[in-house]
Amino acid sequence: MKDFLKGIGFYFRGEFFAFTTMSIRKTIFLNILLNIILFFLTFGVLSAQMVKFLKFKMQTPDVWYDYLKNIGAYGLGALLVILASGVIVYALSSIIMVGVGDYLSKKTLMLKGALPKDLKSTWNIRRIFGILLKVTVLVSLSLMFFVVSLIPGLGFIGMFLAALVMTFDMLDYGFDHYHLTLKQRFSFFKANIKVLSGYAFAMMFLLVIPGFNILMLPGSVVAASVMLAEIKRTS
């Protein structure tokens, strides 16, 4: 339980660090602006589709519609649209701003005195392709678990698993600077699963609050790097 609470603390401390550090804050605000634009575009499209879907289901009621009706079809529909918009914004932003996460992680590790001294710039076509592939896979997993969260009874499990995958994605930028192999990255994640679960829980909690999801996501990379630096320092 202590490690779990420590992970929650890492998340909020990291977010505070992201928004109060001048050299990072400008990049964070730029990312937030992009997220706001993406959110409203996504929200508009999904809202229109959700209204059409609910109108159709009202004409052809079944088990799913009864489930929606019992707890408020339109209320739940609006919540799902907001949550889905947040996850899709995360997916699109991760791919569009692929180099920003790397920059924020490197800057954070440097400010925390945890950047490897032998770090060399490895930006090339191969690495860019590799990062895009990694982001695509991790985002796809997050989306899959989000869909699972829409199944009655599996909501919390699906959202938590999606948050864990997102946590790995946030940490992976820092892993790149330490030149860790895939096996070493999974070993680190497994060894610190209690702390990382706390981080994921805090991130999941904020992601379900309308508005907070698009504001807090950019700082999550910084928060993950702060956590990585602290764990590396104490291990």
N, C-alpha and C positions, 0 to 999 in steps of 0.2 A: 504493500500500500504506500509506503514511503517513497519508493521509486516512481510509482504512478503519479503521486502528487508532485514529485520533482519534475516530471515531464510536463505537467500542466503549467507549473511555474516557468519552465523554460520557454513555453510558447508565449505567454504574456510578457515576460521579460524581453524576449526577442522582438516582439511586435513593438514594444515601447522603445527599444533600441533603434528599430528601423525608422520610426517616426520622429525621433529626437536627434538623430545623427545627421548633421548638415550634408555631409558628402554622400549620403545614401538617400536622403529624403527626396531630393529632386527626381531621382530615377523612380522612386516609389510612387510619387504623385503622377508622373508620366504614365506609369503602368495602370494606376487607378483610373486615369482619364480614359485610357483605352478600354478598360474593363467596363466603365459606365456606358460607353458607346455600344460595346458588344452586348451588354446586358439589356439595354432598351430595345435593340434590334431583335435579339433573341426572344425577349419577353413578348414583344408585339406579335411575332410570328407564332409562338407557342400558344399565346392567349387565344388567337383566332382559331387555331386548330382545336384547342380544348373546348371552346364553345360549340364548335361544330360537332365534336365527338359527343358531348353531353346531350345536345339536342337529339342526336341520333339515338343515343342509349335510352332517352326518355320514351322514344317510340317503340323500342324493342328491349324492354326490361329483362334482365337475367340476374344471375347470382352477383356478378360484378356490379351491376347497376344498383341492386338492393344494398350491397355493401356501401356504395357511395351515398345512396339516399339516406341510409340510417345515420350517417354522421355529417350530412350536409354536402350534397354533390358539388355545388358551386364553391363552397368554402374550401373543400379538399382540393378541388380542381385548381383554385387560385394558388394554394400552397404548393401543389405539385409543380405548377408552372414556374413559381419563384425558385424552388429548389432545382428544378431541371435547368432553368436559365443560369443559375450559379455554377452548376457542374459544366454546362456547355461553354460558359465564359472561361472557366478554368482550362478547358480543353483547347479552345481557340487561342487564348492568350498565351498558353504554354508553347504552342507551335509558332505563333506570329512573333513572340518576343523571346525566341530561343536563346539569343545571346545575352539577354538581360539577366536571366537567372544565374548564368555563369559569372557575370560581372558582379552582381550583388553578393554572391557567395564568396568570391575572391576578395572583394573589398571588406566584407565582414570578418573573414578569417585574418586578414591583414591587420585590421583595427584591433582585433582580439589577440594579436601576437601569435596566431596559430597557423599562419601560412607557411608551408614547407619552404625551407631556404633554397632547395634545389629546384624550385618550380621553374619550368620552362614553358614558353608559349607554344601550345600545340594546335593552334587553330589552322586547320586545313580542310579541304573538301571532304576528306575521309571522316574527320572528327565531326564536322557539321552534319554529315549524313548519319553518322552513328548517334548523335544527340537527337536528331529528328526522329530516328527509328525508335530510340528509347522512349522519348516523350510520347510518341504515337502508341506504343505498346502499353505504357503505364496509364495513359489517359483512357485507352480502350478498356483496360481492366477497371478503372474507376467508374466509367460509364456503365459497365456490366453490373458491378456491385450496386450502383445506384438504381438500376432497373430492378434488381433483386429486392431493394428496399421498398419498392412499390407494392410488393406482394404482401397481402395481409398477414401479420404475425412475424414477418421477417424484416420489418422496417428498420429497427435499431441495428440488427446484425449487418444488414446490407450497407447502411450508412457508415457504420464503424469500419467495416472492411474497406470501403471506398476511401475513408480517411487514412487508413493504414497505408494503402497503396500511394496516396498522395504524399504521405509523410516520407516514404521511400524516395519518391520523385524529388521532393524538396531537398533531401539529404544528398541525393545523387550528384548534385552540382558540386558539393564539397568533396565527395568521394573522388571526383575527377581530379581535383587539385592534389589529392594524396596518391593518385595513380593506383588506386585499389583495383584488384581484379574483381570479377563478378562474384567469385566464391568468397573473397574477403568482405565484400559489401554485404552479402547475405549473412555471413558469420557475425559481422558487427551488428546487424539488425537483430539477429537472433539473441546475441549476448546482451543486448540492451532493450529487449522487447518490452519490459515493464515501463521503463522511462518513455520509450517511444509510443507506447499505448496511451500514456497520459497526455503526451503531445497531440496524438491523433484525436483523443477524446475532446480536448480543448478546441482544436480546429473544427471538429465536427459540430460541436455545440454552437460555434459562431457562424458556421456555414448555413445553419438552418434559420438564422435570424435575418429577415429581409433587410437588405442594404449592407449589413456587415460582411456578407460573403464577398462582394466585389471590392470592399474597402480593405479587408484583412488579408486577402489572398496574396497580394504582392509582398507584404511583409513576412509571409510564411517562409519564404526562402531564406530571408535574413534570420528569422527565428530558428530555423533548422540549422543554419551555419553556426549560430551562437551556441546551440545545444551541442553540435559536433565538436566545437572548440573546447567546451567545458568538459565533455566526456573524454576527449583526447588528453586534456591536461591532467585529469584525475586518474586516468587508467594507467 
